[in-house]
């Protein structure tokens, strides 16, 4: 379940990206820029906040974590080894849609070890919509990216080696719901892993002002 942007926002997004070779090239450049910024900063929340401000996606560039309630997703295979925990160590799950204004930029799955957070952090995560990255900021955490994958490319494979670009269709550029995905482990300042995150970034990261 993903919280969607308003119909007006979605319509503006479609109108901003005509299906032309230039527009496709610009969309790919923006995706690669966002990907590079996410890879170079420990907090995806703060990176999205800066992205929201730079692209004027909302009157106030503030990221809010909209909780998505439902059945917890099981830990991915190998996650306990990545987190350095035994088979009986409790792990909590948090699913949020990170939004800026009425625009949802990321759908995030987060498995974390509550014993490695403070009581106040656990309380905030259980009872508030504060983004995870802001709650755990006092840990001075770092981020180790496991994978960064473009889920959609507006240009065909081999475009940079001379493959022909798609011609203009006269329509709006069709984008999937999610265009980029990151998997990462977060470590405390003492180099102790405490969270596994899977962040799927929506097409709305490409909304033009």
C-alpha positions as CSV (number, residue, x, y, z in Angstrom):
1,X,0.0,0.0,0.0
2,X,1.4,3.3,-1.1
3,X,0.0,6.8,-0.4
4,X,-0.4,8.5,-3.7
5,X,0.0,12.1,-4.7
6,X,-3.1,14.1,-5.4
7,X,-4.6,13.9,-9.0
8,X,-3.5,17.5,-9.6
9,X,0.0,16.7,-8.7
10,X,0.1,13.5,-10.9
11,X,-1.4,15.5,-13.8
12,X,1.2,18.2,-13.5
13,X,3.9,15.6,-13.4
14,X,2.7,14.0,-16.6
15,X,2.5,17.4,-18.4
16,X,6.0,18.3,-17.3
17,X,7.6,15.4,-19.1
18,X,6.6,15.1,-22.8
19,X,7.8,12.0,-24.6
20,X,10.7,13.4,-26.5
21,X,14.4,12.4,-26.8
22,X,15.4,15.6,-24.9
23,X,12.9,15.0,-22.1
24,X,14.0,11.4,-21.7
25,X,17.6,12.5,-21.5
26,X,16.7,15.1,-18.9
27,X,14.8,12.6,-16.8
28,X,17.7,10.1,-16.9
29,X,20.1,12.9,-15.8
30,X,17.8,13.8,-12.9
31,X,17.6,10.2,-11.8
32,X,21.3,9.8,-11.9
33,X,21.8,13.0,-9.9
34,X,19.4,11.9,-7.2
35,X,21.1,8.5,-7.1
36,X,24.5,10.1,-6.7
37,X,23.2,12.4,-3.9
38,X,21.6,9.4,-2.0
39,X,24.9,7.4,-2.3
40,X,27.0,10.3,-0.9
41,X,24.9,11.1,2.2
42,X,24.1,8.9,5.2
43,X,20.5,10.1,5.6
44,X,18.0,9.6,2.8
45,X,15.5,11.7,4.6
46,X,17.8,14.8,4.6
47,X,18.8,14.1,1.0
48,X,15.1,14.1,0.0
49,X,14.5,17.3,1.9
50,X,17.2,19.0,0.0
51,X,15.8,17.5,-3.3
52,X,12.3,18.8,-2.4
53,X,13.7,22.3,-1.7
54,X,15.8,22.4,-4.9
55,X,12.9,21.3,-7.1
56,X,10.2,23.4,-5.3
57,X,8.0,20.3,-4.8
58,X,6.1,21.9,-1.8
59,X,5.8,25.3,-0.1
60,X,7.8,23.9,2.8
61,X,10.6,21.4,2.1
62,X,9.9,19.1,5.0
63,X,9.8,15.3,4.8
64,X,7.1,13.6,6.7
65,X,6.9,9.8,7.2
66,X,3.4,8.6,6.6
67,X,3.0,5.3,8.5
68,X,1.6,2.5,6.3
69,X,0.0,0.0,8.7
70,X,-0.6,-3.6,7.8
71,X,1.1,-7.0,8.1
72,X,4.8,-6.8,8.8
73,X,7.1,-8.0,6.1
74,X,9.4,-10.8,7.1
75,X,13.1,-10.2,7.4
76,X,14.8,-10.7,4.0
77,X,17.2,-13.6,3.7
78,X,20.5,-12.9,5.3
79,X,19.3,-9.9,7.2
80,X,20.2,-11.2,10.6
81,X,23.8,-11.8,9.4
82,X,23.9,-8.3,8.0
83,X,22.6,-6.9,11.3
84,X,25.0,-9.1,13.4
85,X,22.2,-10.6,15.5
86,X,21.2,-14.1,16.6
87,X,18.0,-16.0,15.6
88,X,16.1,-14.9,18.8
89,X,17.0,-11.1,18.8
90,X,13.8,-9.0,18.5
91,X,13.5,-7.0,15.3
92,X,10.9,-4.4,14.5
93,X,9.4,-3.4,11.2
94,X,8.4,0.0,10.0
95,X,6.8,0.8,6.7
96,X,6.5,4.5,5.7
97,X,5.8,6.6,2.7
98,X,8.1,9.7,2.8
99,X,6.3,12.7,1.5
100,X,7.1,16.4,0.9
101,X,3.8,18.3,0.9
102,X,1.3,16.2,-1.0
103,X,4.0,14.4,-3.0
104,X,5.2,11.0,-2.0
105,X,8.9,10.6,-2.9
106,X,9.8,7.2,-1.4
107,X,8.2,4.0,-0.1
108,X,10.5,2.6,2.6
109,X,10.7,-0.7,4.4
110,X,12.8,-0.7,7.5
111,X,13.8,-3.5,9.8
112,X,15.6,-2.4,12.9
113,X,17.0,-3.7,16.2
114,X,15.2,-1.9,19.1
115,X,17.9,-3.0,21.6
116,X,20.4,-0.9,19.8
117,X,18.3,2.3,20.0
118,X,17.4,4.4,23.0
119,X,14.1,4.1,24.8
120,X,13.1,7.5,23.5
121,X,14.0,6.6,19.9
122,X,11.9,3.4,20.1
123,X,9.0,5.4,21.5
124,X,9.1,8.0,18.7
125,X,9.3,5.2,16.1
126,X,6.3,3.5,17.7
127,X,4.1,6.5,18.1
128,X,5.0,9.3,15.7
129,X,5.4,10.0,12.0
130,X,9.0,11.4,12.4
131,X,11.2,9.9,9.7
132,X,13.6,7.2,10.9
133,X,16.7,9.1,9.8
134,X,15.8,12.0,12.0
135,X,14.9,9.9,15.0
136,X,18.2,8.1,15.0
137,X,20.4,11.1,14.1
138,X,21.9,11.2,17.6
139,X,23.6,7.9,16.9
140,X,25.8,9.7,14.3
141,X,25.1,6.8,12.0
142,X,26.6,6.0,8.7
143,X,25.1,4.2,5.8
144,X,26.5,1.3,3.8
145,X,24.7,0.8,0.5
146,X,24.2,-2.8,-0.5
147,X,22.6,-2.0,-3.9
148,X,21.4,0.9,-5.9
149,X,19.2,0.0,-8.9
150,X,17.5,2.1,-11.5
151,X,14.1,0.4,-11.8
152,X,13.3,2.4,-15.0
153,X,15.5,4.0,-17.6
154,X,13.9,6.5,-20.0
155,X,16.6,5.7,-22.6
156,X,17.2,2.3,-24.2
157,X,20.2,0.1,-23.4
158,X,23.2,1.1,-25.4
159,X,22.0,4.7,-26.0
160,X,25.4,6.0,-25.0
161,X,27.1,3.7,-27.6
162,X,25.1,4.9,-30.6
163,X,21.8,3.0,-30.2
164,X,18.9,5.1,-31.7
165,X,16.8,7.1,-29.3
166,X,13.0,6.8,-29.2
167,X,11.3,9.3,-31.4
168,X,8.8,11.9,-30.1
169,X,5.4,10.3,-29.5
170,X,3.4,13.5,-29.0
171,X,2.2,12.1,-25.7
172,X,3.3,12.4,-22.1
173,X,6.2,10.2,-20.9
174,X,4.9,7.1,-19.2
175,X,6.8,6.3,-16.0
176,X,6.3,3.3,-13.6
177,X,5.3,3.9,-10.0
178,X,8.9,3.4,-8.7
179,X,12.0,4.4,-10.6
180,X,14.9,3.8,-8.2
181,X,15.6,1.4,-5.4
182,X,18.3,1.4,-2.7
183,X,19.1,-1.3,-0.1
184,X,21.4,-0.3,2.8
185,X,22.5,-1.1,6.3
186,X,22.8,1.7,8.9
187,X,25.6,1.6,11.4
188,X,26.0,3.5,14.7
189,X,29.0,5.8,15.3
190,X,30.5,2.8,17.1
191,X,30.2,0.7,13.9
192,X,27.3,-1.5,15.1
193,X,24.6,-2.3,12.5
194,X,21.1,-1.5,13.7
195,X,18.9,-1.2,10.6
196,X,18.2,-2.6,7.2
197,X,16.3,-0.4,4.8
198,X,14.9,-0.9,1.3
199,X,13.9,2.4,-0.2
200,X,11.8,2.5,-3.4
201,X,11.7,6.0,-4.9
202,X,8.6,7.0,-6.8
203,X,8.2,8.7,-10.2
204,X,7.2,11.9,-8.3
205,X,10.9,12.6,-7.5
206,X,10.9,13.8,-11.2
207,X,8.1,16.3,-10.8
208,X,9.1,19.6,-12.4
209,X,8.1,22.8,-10.5
